Amino acid sequence: MLPHLLRRLTVSAITALAAALSVGLVAAGVRVLPWIASPSVPAPVILVFVRVLALATAEVCLLLAVPIGLALETWRLTADHSVRTLLSIGVRPWTLAAHSAAVAAALALVSAGVSSSWGTELQAPGTLSNRLLQAGRDVCASRQPASVPMVGVTWLCVAGRARLLGVTGHPPSQVAWSASNASFASDLSSASVWELRAALRSGKAQLRVERANVTGFAPWLAPGAGNRVSRPLVFAIVLLLSSVVASWCLVRWPARSRLVAFVVGTAGPVGFLLLAQRLLASSLLSCIGGAIAVAVLLPVTTRLVFRSPGLSARAAGGS
């Protein structure tokens, strides 16, 4: 290993990741602004959702930024003739790509951890709904109503006890209800409700039960593709292979412009993201095989396409 080369690649990958996370987290924050601006949504509820948004953002940013950062640094190394010097003394392209592999492997482990946590949230939307629900329960201490977005209910303090209030259905059969607590199944297929009190808005019918199991409601979240094994494994594989193959391509066939390096670094991750839902819904072996094919073939194909004289000249700003 060449320490100065490893250092440059590491700095470039982390810089690209930091830039991507900054943009991604700001964009995710915009989605939470209505909650933050609402005085009825307590901070604990907001924090539960912010954590989920941060995981989703970090997963995508890691997958995209690391291969791009390493591809751009490889391009800079070829542009300042560092790579040419190393090749002239017998260093092979795959040896240079191995430095990118070392950096990408370390960040792929981080990606696997993030994807594992995010995959757990995706597979169990009911668990997230329960955390949102319980985060707003401390209304008697705060002495303010607590709205729970997405779930669409409100906590109120009634006679010193927290109670859930909600409305379901459409007029004229709209039902107002309250309960002491509720818990959703992990897939949001049902909900257990305690001390349920329900009444038609017209007042023609009322219901009082100590415990009810409610089914048939439209879930506000759907389970995502992949699980705690396949999702982190496949995302880590795509990050690692896309980084290594893009770096190798740019050493083997040096690019004339930064734009070409950027596109080559982007090809594998973007191609995988476009196919992710279908791949993650397949068997584990099919998912891994498809991910490997995308991560290897797309960077190589993209670089070969940009080797054509016309495209190469346009990317470099020529005619």
C-alpha positions, -999 to +999 in steps of 0.1 A: +000+000+000+011+035-008+003+057+022+000+090+004-023+075-022-045+059+005-046+092+023-058+112-007-084+087-016-097+086+020-100+124+022-118+126-011-143+099-002-151+115+032-153+149+017-178+137-009-198+119+018-199+150+040-211+171+011-238+146+002-250+142+038-252+180+042-274+183+011-294+152+020-301+162+056-311+197+046-336+182+021-349+158+047-352+186+072-376+205+048-400+175+051-401+179+089-405+217+089-444+216+091-440+194+122-415+217+138-437+247+130-467+231+146-470+238+184-491+207+188-464+183+177-441+176+206-403+174+202-401+136+211-424+128+182-404+149+158-371+132+169-385+098+162-392+107+126-359+127+122-340+096+132-358+076+104-352+103+078-315+105+088-311+067+083-327+068+049-306+098+039-273+083+051-280+050+033-284+067-001-256+092+005-231+065+014-240+045-017-236+075-040-209+097-025-182+071-018-178+058-054-181+094-067-155+107-043-130+079-052-137+082-089-130+119-088-098+115-068-086+088-092-092+112-121-071+139-103-043+113-098-043+106-135-046+143-144-015+152-123+004+122-138+008+105-104-008+074-118+014+075-150+045+076-129+034+046-108+024+026-139+058+034-155+076+017-126+055-015-129+025-008-106-006-025-120-040-008-124-056-034-101-029-025-074-040+011-076-076+001-075-069-019-044-063+014-026-098+025-035-110-010-023-095-005+011-112+029+016-145+016+002-144-015+023-142+005+055-171+027+045-191-003+032-191-016+068-206+017+079-231+014+051-241-021+062-248-008+097-269+020+085-288-002+060-294-028+087-311-002+110-330+013+081-341-021+069-355-029+103-376+003+101-388-006+066-398-041+074-418-031+105-437+002+098-460-007+128-430-005+151-422+030+139-459+040+143-458+027+179-427+047+187-444+079+172-475+071+192-457+066+225-434+096+220-464+119+224-481+102+254-466+124+281-494+150+277-504+153+313-469+165+323-467+190+294-504+200+298-507+205+261-524+183+234-500+162+214-507+155+177-491+125+161-486+130+124-489+101+100-509+081+126-534+109+126-544+109+163-541+133+192-532+127+228-552+147+254-550+147+292-584+138+305-589+137+343-552+132+348-549+104+323-536+104+288-562+094+262-560+091+224-586+109+203-592+103+166-618+104+139-622+078+112-645+074+082-664+099+061-697+117+067-724+107+074-708+075+089-679+093+105-668+079+139-652+098+167-633+076+191-610+077+221-588+051+239-564+048+267-537+033+245-531+016+212-505-007+196-501-016+160-490-049+145-455-047+129-469-047+094-498-023+102-524-051+094-541-046+127-542-025+159-550-034+195-569-006+213-576-004+251-607+012+267-622+021+234-651+046+233-665+052+199-696+070+186-711+081+153-709+118+148-747+117+143-750+103+179-772+074+167-748+047+180-721+043+206-696+016+215-677+009+247-652-020+250-623-027+272-601-041+245-606-043+207-586-056+178-591-034+148-584-046+112-592-034+077-579+001+080-557+016+052-521+016+064-502+049+061-468+030+056-461-001+036-433-026+044-402-020+022-382-044+001-353-063+017-346-074+052-319-070+079-297-095+060-302-088+023-304-050+024-271-042+043-253-070+024-263-058-011-258-021-004-223-028+009-215-050-021-226-023-045-207+004-027-175-016-027-176-030-062-188+003-078-159+021-061-133-004-071-144-009-107-149+028-114-114+035-101-099+007-122-117+019-153-103+055-148-068+041-143-070+017-172-086+043-195-078+078-181-106+103-186-100+137-201-125+155-179-139+155-144-174+151-158-165+117-173-151+105-139-182+117-121-205+098-145-184+066-143-185+069-105-223+074-105-232+047-129-231+017-106-250+032-076-276+050-097-282+018-117-287-002-086-310+024-070-332+023-101-335-015-098-333-018-060-370-025-053-371-054-079-337-068-068-344-067-031-378-084-036-361-114-052-343-143-035-310-135-017-288-152-044-306-134-072-304-101-054-266-105-048-260-116-084-280-087-099-263-062-076-228-075-086-237-074-123-250-038-120-220-026-099-194-041-123-210-038-158-224-002-156-191+016-147-172-004-173-199+002-200-201+038-192-164+043-194-162+025-227-190+046-241-172+078-232-141+065-249-157+072-283-141+102-299-173+123-302-185+118-266-150+122-252-145+155-270-179+169-258-172+158-222-138+176-224-154+207-237-142+202-273-161+200-306 
